[in-house]
Amino acid sequence: MARHPTMTTADGVWQVEVITVRGRQSFRVKRLDGVLPAGSGWGPTGRLVTSIDEVRSLLGDSFATLAEQRDKRFDGGR
């Protein structure tokens, strides 16, 4: 299974995973602190949204602190 690029907020509360299928992107937004608002469409694996504007509205001010998480593995040539 391919790994999807992920971003995390500076406070470590939010994680956003970028999912690309057939050239279209969607975003899985997760609250890493385990707080899930009741009846708001959140599941244990987060919430799937289709636009960056939806991500921005969910994260609020934390959106500005999103930073890409990088693996320490090397995928380069010889």
Backbone as CSV, one residue per row, in Angstrom:
resi,resn,N_x,N_y,N_z,CA_x,CA_y,CA_z,C_x,C_y,C_z
1,MET,0.839,-1.176,0.000,0.000,0.000,0.000,0.888,1.243,0.000
2,ALA,0.573,2.175,-0.871,1.356,3.404,-0.972,1.065,4.313,0.209
3,ARG,2.080,5.032,0.617,1.899,5.994,1.708,1.426,7.316,1.126
4,HIS,0.503,7.918,1.792,-0.019,9.213,1.363,0.745,10.317,2.082
5,PRO,1.008,11.429,1.382,1.655,12.558,2.060,0.785,13.047,3.219
6,THR,1.430,13.340,4.344,0.693,13.836,5.503,1.309,15.124,6.021
7,MET,0.454,15.930,6.634,0.871,17.175,7.268,0.299,17.184,8.674
8,THR,1.026,17.799,9.586,0.591,17.897,10.980,0.724,19.347,11.432
9,THR,-0.198,19.778,12.294,-0.104,21.138,12.825,1.015,21.204,13.863
10,ALA,1.493,22.397,14.102,2.607,22.606,15.033,2.276,22.122,16.447
11,ASP,1.011,22.225,16.837,0.624,21.787,18.188,0.392,20.279,18.278
12,GLY,0.455,19.575,17.140,0.311,18.128,17.132,-1.110,17.623,17.302
13,VAL,-2.096,18.510,17.221,-3.487,18.112,17.413,-4.108,17.598,16.115
14,TRP,-3.761,18.188,14.977,-4.383,17.853,13.699,-3.396,17.191,12.746
15,GLN,-3.906,16.231,11.970,-3.137,15.622,10.896,-4.009,15.626,9.646
16,VAL,-3.410,15.987,8.512,-4.114,15.991,7.234,-3.364,15.078,6.285
17,GLU,-4.076,14.112,5.730,-3.503,13.161,4.787,-4.067,13.481,3.405
18,VAL,-3.190,13.609,2.411,-3.602,13.913,1.048,-3.773,12.591,0.309
19,ILE,-4.973,12.342,-0.198,-5.281,11.098,-0.900,-5.586,11.425,-2.356
20,THR,-4.835,10.817,-3.271,-5.046,11.043,-4.700,-5.519,9.740,-5.337
21,VAL,-6.689,9.791,-5.951,-7.249,8.639,-6.649,-7.739,9.107,-8.007
22,ARG,-7.209,8.468,-9.046,-7.591,8.811,-10.424,-7.439,10.297,-10.711
23,GLY,-6.370,10.874,-10.207,-6.075,12.276,-10.477,-6.846,13.276,-9.641
24,ARG,-7.721,12.827,-8.776,-8.490,13.730,-7.922,-7.992,13.616,-6.495
25,GLN,-7.927,14.742,-5.819,-7.442,14.754,-4.440,-8.587,14.912,-3.454
26,SER,-8.431,14.238,-2.336,-9.295,14.461,-1.183,-8.384,14.479,0.038
27,PHE,-8.926,14.857,1.158,-8.121,15.059,2.358,-8.772,14.357,3.540
28,ARG,-7.994,13.549,4.264,-8.478,12.914,5.488,-7.940,13.749,6.652
29,VAL,-8.849,14.333,7.407,-8.490,15.192,8.531,-8.699,14.393,9.816
30,LYS,-7.660,14.326,10.639,-7.738,13.570,11.893,-7.396,14.471,13.069
31,ARG,-8.105,14.275,14.156,-7.738,14.912,15.427,-6.943,13.890,16.198
32,LEU,-5.680,14.175,16.433,-4.798,13.213,17.082,-4.988,13.150,18.592
33,ASP,-5.704,14.109,19.159,-5.931,14.093,20.610,-7.157,13.269,20.998
34,GLY,-7.838,12.687,19.997,-8.968,11.803,20.272,-10.301,12.481,20.495
35,VAL,-10.365,13.798,20.402,-11.622,14.521,20.608,-12.422,14.482,19.306
36,LEU,-13.572,13.823,19.324,-14.433,13.736,18.151,-15.788,14.353,18.481
37,PRO,-16.143,15.478,17.837,-17.442,16.091,18.116,-18.586,15.131,17.777
38,ALA,-19.489,14.906,18.692,-20.609,13.984,18.485,-21.531,14.487,17.378
39,GLY,-21.944,13.565,16.515,-22.910,13.895,15.466,-22.401,14.825,14.387
40,SER,-21.075,14.954,14.239,-20.546,15.909,13.266,-19.939,15.247,12.036
41,GLY,-20.136,13.938,11.874,-19.588,13.248,10.721,-18.178,12.727,10.925
42,TRP,-17.643,12.883,12.133,-16.303,12.386,12.422,-16.373,10.915,12.765
43,GLY,-15.398,10.159,12.283,-15.289,8.746,12.632,-13.952,8.493,13.289
44,PRO,-13.694,7.261,13.707,-12.426,6.955,14.370,-11.217,7.189,13.475
45,THR,-11.408,7.149,12.158,-10.281,7.382,11.249,-10.246,8.807,10.730
46,GLY,-11.064,9.687,11.268,-11.066,11.078,10.856,-12.269,11.418,10.004
47,ARG,-12.116,12.479,9.235,-13.198,12.946,8.371,-12.628,13.197,6.985
48,LEU,-13.291,12.705,5.965,-12.851,12.865,4.596,-13.541,14.076,3.983
49,VAL,-12.747,15.000,3.435,-13.288,16.187,2.779,-12.664,16.308,1.394
50,THR,-13.295,17.089,0.530,-12.847,17.149,-0.865,-12.139,18.431,-1.266
51,SER,-12.096,19.416,-0.376,-11.436,20.669,-0.767,-10.559,21.207,0.360
52,ILE,-9.568,21.976,-0.037,-8.671,22.591,0.943,-9.425,23.625,1.777
53,ASP,-10.470,24.225,1.216,-11.288,25.166,1.986,-11.999,24.465,3.142
54,GLU,-12.433,23.218,2.915,-13.055,22.451,3.999,-12.031,22.125,5.082
55,VAL,-10.810,21.795,4.665,-9.738,21.542,5.635,-9.496,22.797,6.457
56,ARG,-9.390,23.939,5.796,-9.151,25.217,6.475,-10.258,25.521,7.483
57,SER,-11.507,25.249,7.112,-12.602,25.561,8.036,-12.601,24.626,9.247
58,LEU,-12.177,23.376,9.078,-12.106,22.445,10.200,-10.977,22.795,11.159
59,LEU,-9.824,23.203,10.620,-8.647,23.455,11.442,-8.622,24.860,12.039
60,GLY,-9.329,25.793,11.440,-9.324,27.172,11.937,-7.932,27.777,11.891
61,ASP,-7.512,28.432,12.966,-6.206,29.100,13.015,-5.037,28.117,12.910
62,SER,-5.252,26.857,13.275,-4.191,25.859,13.204,-3.783,25.538,11.767
63,PHE,-4.645,25.876,10.806,-4.345,25.596,9.398,-3.017,26.225,8.971
64,ALA,-2.743,27.411,9.471,-1.522,28.144,9.092,-0.247,27.450,9.558
65,THR,-0.356,26.515,10.503,0.838,25.859,11.038,1.071,24.466,10.463
66,LEU,0.281,24.068,9.450,0.466,22.745,8.853,1.857,22.626,8.251
67,ALA,2.527,21.517,8.526,3.858,21.250,7.971,3.906,19.794,7.534
68,GLU,4.543,19.552,6.405,4.641,18.195,5.865,5.505,17.318,6.752
69,GLN,5.070,16.077,6.945,5.864,15.091,7.672,6.675,14.326,6.636
70,ARG,7.952,14.184,6.884,8.805,13.460,5.938,9.360,12.218,6.598
71,ASP,9.377,11.129,5.817,10.007,9.891,6.280,11.508,10.052,6.206
72,LYS,12.225,9.288,6.997,13.668,9.358,6.983,14.288,8.362,6.006
73,ARG,13.454,7.735,5.183,13.975,6.768,4.226,14.489,7.485,2.987
74,PHE,15.338,6.817,2.230,15.933,7.392,1.038,15.381,6.685,-0.185
75,ASP,14.737,7.437,-1.086,14.143,6.857,-2.280,14.962,7.162,-3.529
76,GLY,16.113,7.777,-3.379,16.891,8.222,-4.536,17.628,7.100,-5.250
77,GLY,18.297,7.487,-6.315,19.081,6.529,-7.116,20.421,6.247,-6.477
78,ARG,21.292,5.693,-7.282,22.615,5.311,-6.767,23.597,6.426,-6.866
